[in-house]
Amino acid sequence: MTAKPLRIDVLTLFPKMFESPFAESIVARARQAGRLELGLHDIRSWTNDRHHVVDDAPYGGGAGMVLKPEPFFEAVEDLKATPPIVVLSARGQLFTHELAVRYSLGTELTLLCGHYKDIDNRVVVGLGAEEVSIGDFVLTGGEPAALCVVDAVVRLLPGALGDHESASSDSHYEGLLAPPSYTRPPSYRGLEVPDVLLSGDHDRIAAWRAAEAERLTRERRPDIWKKLDA
């Protein structure tokens, strides 16, 4: 039985930002293989005034403009979207490999891209949405974050990469950062490939990679190492 493809819908003010990335590489391959269906939707299509206004000044005052709730509610209802519905937001929970796996195992995912100052919080509450952040920094809008989420999720779909081992050796797949990688030539500008990788001894190579993964995780991500060590 052929597995049902994952359906991803992206609601955005700038759908053209996604057209080129979604037409290339792994995302395009997953679409062609029937593993992925993608929908790009302009939020302005669900406005009800002649000027297609999507934002307004925040209640309580302050700088910036806030995206109105009505277009998001009506878009989600028209699309008959079901959870997970994700708002890309700097205040959200951190996007992790575990979240990517969860999304990849579902049958649909709806991403709501904010812009300007914020999205009206009733969108999150009323639609039961998850707020997700790709890191501790602020972007101009949710579009770049949505691209990251789509890429991380789609590459986990069966057949998307064509090589499961390639994904299973990535950083975060087993909790640790990935060890360094090398390829030909063995010597370049005085920089050498570690001898162990040229030895042909698979046990030694596996031990070296495991040790390097632990070392890099301890040095660069003590927060991850602390959780693993616990």
N, C-alpha and C positions, 0 to 999 in steps of 0.2 A: 504494500500500500504506500502510495506517495504521500509524504508528510505535507500538511497544509502549509503554504508559505506564510512567512511573517508579514503582516501588514503594518507599515509605518506611515502615519499621517503627520505632516508638519504644518502647523498654523503659524503664519509669519506675515509681516508687512512687506517683506522683501524676498519673494519666492525665487527671483533670479539669482540670488546668492547661492542657491543650492544646485542649479541646473548643471553647471560644469563638474563639480565634485561628484554628483550622483551619476554622471555619464562616463566616469572613468574607473579603472582599477577594480577592486574587489566588490564594491557596491554595484557597479555595472554588471560584473560577472554573475553576482548572486541574482540580479534581476533577470538576466538572460537565461539562467538555469532554472528559473521558476521558484527559487527559494525565497524571493523577496518581492513584495509589492509596495510601491512608494507613491504617496499622494502629497503634492505641494498645494497649499491652499492660502490664498490671499485673504487675510482677516477682513479687509475692506469689503469683501463680497457679502459680508453679513452685517453691514451698516444699513440703516433705514432712512438716512437723510440724503439730500441731493449732493452734499459736499463730501460724503463718505468720511465723516469725522470719527476718529477712533480714540481720541484722547481728550482729556480735560484737566483743569487745574486741581491740585489735591485739596480735599477738605482739610481744614486746620491750617492752611497756608503752607508756605515753603516753596523752594525752587523746583523747577522741573514740571513735567506733565505726566499724568497717570493714564494708562490704557483703560478704557471703559470696559465694564463687564459684559454688556449685551452681545457684542460680536463673538466673544469666546463661547458664551453659553449657547448661542444659536448655532454656531459652527459645530460644536461638539454634538449637539442634539441632531442636526441634519446629517452628520456623518455616522450617527448611531455608535459613537465611540464608547468603548467600555474600558475599565482599568487594565493596565496602568495608563493614567493620564499624567503627564509630567510637565511641570512649569520649570523652565530653565531660569534659575534665580541665584544671585550671589548669597542669599540667606539660606539656601537649601542645604540638605545633607550632602556630603561629599560623594561624588560619583566614583564608584570603585569597580574593580573587576567582578566582585560578587553581584553588584547591581546589573552589570552588563550581562552576566550569565542569566540572571533571573529574567531580564527582558528578552533575551534571545530564546528562552524556552517557552515563551508565550506565543499567542497567535496574532496579537496586535499591540501596537504601542503608539500613543498620540503625544506629540511634543508641541508645547505651546511656547512660542518665543516672545518674550517681552522686549520692549524697547523704551526709549526715553527714561523717565525716572523709575517707573515701576508698573506693575499690573495691579488693578483693583483686587484687594485680598479676597473679595467674595468669589472670585474665580477659583481660587484654591479651595476655599471652604465649600462652596456650593457644588463644585464638580468632583470633590473628593480627590483632588490632585496631589501628587507628590512634588515637593519643591526640591530640585537637584542642582548642585553647583559642581563645576568641573575644577574648582580650585579657589584658593584664597586671594582672589583678585577680581576686579570689576571690568566687564566688557561693555561695549557700547550697546549691545543687544544680545538676545539669546541665540541668534543664528550661529555664530561660531561654536558655541557650546553644543547646540543641537547637532552640528556636523560631527563633533567629537563623539557624542553619544551614538549616533547612527553608525559611525565607522567601527567603534568598539563592539557594538552589538552584532553588526552584520558579519564581521570576520569570524564570529563564533558559530554561525549557522553551518550546518552540515554541508560540506562541499564547497563552501565559499573560498577557503584558502587552497583547497586541493591537497593539503598536507597537514593532517591533524598534529603531527609531531612538531611542526613549526610553531603552532599556537601553544602547544603544551609546554614549550620551553621558554615562553615569553616571561618577562617580569610580571609578578603578581599572580601568575597562574597557580603556583604552589605556595603563594604567600611571600616568597623571597623575590628580591630583584634578580634579574638574569645575569649570569656570568658574562665576561667580555667575549666577543667573537672575533675571529681572524680568518683570513683567506689568503690565497696566493697574491703576491710572491712571499716566500718565507722571510725575506729580508728586504727592507725598503728604507732608504735614507738612514741607515744605522739603527733602525728599529726592527727588533726581531720578534718572530712568533715564539711563544714559550715552547721549549723543547718537548714538554709532555704532550702537546697537541700534535707533534710530528712523530711521536713514538710508535703509534699504532697499537698501543696498549690500552684497550677500552676501559679496563678497570681503573687504571691510573688517570685516564682522561675524565672519567665520571667523578672520581674523587676530587680532582683538581677543580672541576666545574662546581661541585657542591661546596667546596671550601671557598671559592671565589664568590659564589652567590651569598654565602653567609657573611663574608668579609664586607662586601659592598653594602649589604643590607644594614649591618652594624654601623658602618661609617656614614652612610648617606641617609638612611631612614631609621634612626634609632627608635622612632615611634612604632614602626612595624616590628622591629626586632624585639622591642619590649613586650609586645603582644604575643609574639611567637615564643619568646623565652618563658613567658608566664604559663 
